[in-house]
Each structure stands twice: as structure tokens, then as C-alpha cells.
Amino acid sequence: SGVLRADDAHGRTRMLKVGDTFGEEAQLYSTTQVATVQSVQECMIWKIPKPVLRRTLIMLHAESRSKAVEYVRAIPSFAGLDKATASSLAGACTVHEYMPSAEILRPGSLGSF
């Protein structure tokens, strides 16, 4: 609960609210923190121990990969791929999220989507 303020080394500020996260990359990769985080209001945060965070992300990755393989194999052009090839293709894909009305492709743009 509450609100936090995160200031990064590049002078950017981000306000963090319920559901936002911070510090996970430094914890996962054993690097130094890149932001200063301060409470703006009284707040309560959860600290997740590194081994628990790693186990959870591995489990989520496995579930995500499994769903991605199903999606790849449902595309008619890729329906005949064996599971290993479909898994390899699914692993190379990235997820992009868009707000309503965001332009994703336009006529004449190169096929680098």
C-alpha cells in the first residue's frame, strides 16, 4: 500500500503504486541498484527472497513457454512443426503490449515487426 518515488541515475522519476515492482533485476542478476526508492506516503512492501523469486520466475517461464508453443502450433503456417522446433520458435518470440489505438503496423513499413 502507499506510494513510492523511484529516481534513476538518468534523472528519470517514476511513481510506484500498489502492484508495481522495483529492485528485481538487481536481485536476480546480483548487480547494484540503479534507482533510489523513497516512500512518499506510509507504505507496506513485500520483499521476496532471491531463491523464491528465481524459482517462481522459472516456473512462470515454463508455463509461458508451454502456452507459446501451443500458440505457434495453432498458426497454420507452423502447424506441421515438431515440438522442439515450435519450442525454439516460441522461445525466440517476445511479447509486446499496446494501449488501445496504438499503431502497430502501417502500409509501406518494412517487415521488421
C-alpha positions as CSV (number, residue, x, y, z in Angstrom):
1,S,0.0,0.0,0.0
2,G,1.1,3.6,-0.3
3,V,3.1,5.4,-2.9
4,L,6.9,5.3,-3.6
5,R,9.1,7.5,-5.7
6,A,11.9,5.9,-7.8
7,D,14.7,8.2,-9.2
8,D,17.1,6.5,-11.5
9,A,20.7,7.5,-12.4
10,H,19.5,9.3,-15.6
11,G,17.3,11.7,-13.7
12,R,14.0,10.0,-14.5
13,T,11.4,9.7,-11.8
14,R,8.7,7.1,-11.6
15,M,5.9,6.9,-9.1
16,L,5.2,3.4,-7.8
17,K,1.8,2.4,-6.6
18,V,0.2,-0.9,-5.4
19,G,1.2,-3.7,-7.8
20,D,4.3,-2.1,-9.1
21,T,7.7,-3.7,-8.5
22,F,11.3,-2.5,-8.1
23,G,14.7,-4.0,-7.4
24,E,14.0,-7.3,-9.0
25,E,16.7,-7.1,-11.7
26,A,19.5,-6.3,-9.2
27,Q,18.3,-9.1,-7.1
28,L,18.1,-11.6,-10.0
29,Y,21.4,-10.7,-11.5
30,S,23.3,-9.8,-8.4
31,T,24.0,-6.2,-9.6
32,T,23.9,-2.9,-7.8
33,Q,20.6,-1.0,-7.6
34,V,20.2,1.7,-10.3
35,A,17.5,3.7,-8.6
36,T,16.8,5.4,-5.3
37,V,13.4,4.5,-3.9
38,Q,11.7,6.5,-1.2
39,S,8.3,6.4,0.4
40,V,6.0,9.3,-0.4
41,Q,3.3,8.0,1.8
42,E,3.2,5.5,4.6
43,C,3.6,2.2,2.8
44,M,4.0,-1.6,3.1
45,I,6.2,-3.5,0.7
46,W,6.9,-7.2,0.3
47,K,10.5,-8.4,0.0
48,I,10.8,-11.7,-1.9
49,P,13.9,-13.8,-1.1
50,K,16.2,-14.3,-4.1
51,P,15.7,-18.1,-4.2
52,V,12.0,-17.8,-4.1
53,L,12.0,-15.1,-6.8
54,R,14.2,-17.3,-9.1
55,R,12.0,-20.4,-8.6
56,T,8.8,-18.5,-9.3
57,L,10.2,-16.9,-12.4
58,I,11.5,-20.3,-13.7
59,M,8.1,-21.8,-13.1
60,L,6.3,-18.9,-14.8
61,H,8.7,-19.1,-17.8
62,A,8.0,-22.8,-18.2
63,E,4.2,-22.1,-18.2
64,S,4.6,-19.2,-20.6
65,R,6.8,-21.3,-23.0
66,S,4.3,-24.1,-23.0
67,K,1.5,-21.7,-23.9
68,A,3.6,-20.0,-26.6
69,V,4.4,-23.4,-28.2
70,E,0.6,-24.1,-28.3
71,Y,0.0,-20.7,-30.0
72,V,2.8,-21.3,-32.5
73,R,1.5,-24.7,-33.4
74,A,-2.0,-23.2,-33.9
75,I,-0.8,-20.9,-36.7
76,P,-1.5,-22.8,-39.9
77,S,2.0,-21.9,-41.4
78,F,3.6,-23.6,-38.4
79,A,1.1,-26.4,-37.6
80,G,3.4,-29.1,-39.0
81,L,6.4,-28.1,-36.8
82,D,7.7,-30.7,-34.4
83,K,7.5,-29.8,-30.7
84,A,11.2,-29.0,-30.5
85,T,11.2,-26.6,-33.4
86,A,8.0,-25.0,-32.3
87,S,9.5,-24.5,-28.8
88,S,12.6,-23.0,-30.3
89,L,10.5,-20.5,-32.4
90,A,8.3,-19.7,-29.3
91,G,11.5,-19.1,-27.3
92,A,12.7,-16.5,-29.8
93,C,9.4,-14.6,-29.7
94,T,8.9,-11.6,-27.4
95,V,5.6,-10.2,-26.0
96,H,4.7,-6.6,-26.7
97,E,1.8,-4.9,-25.1
98,Y,-0.1,-2.0,-26.7
99,M,-2.5,0.6,-25.5
100,P,-5.8,1.0,-27.3
101,S,-5.4,2.7,-30.7
102,A,-1.6,2.2,-30.7
103,E,-0.3,1.9,-34.2
104,I,1.5,-1.5,-34.7
105,L,2.0,-1.7,-38.4
106,R,1.5,0.7,-41.3
107,P,1.4,0.3,-45.1
108,G,4.9,0.7,-46.6
109,S,6.8,-0.1,-43.4
110,L,9.5,-2.8,-43.6
111,G,8.7,-6.2,-42.3
112,S,10.8,-5.9,-39.2
113,F,7.9,-6.2,-36.7
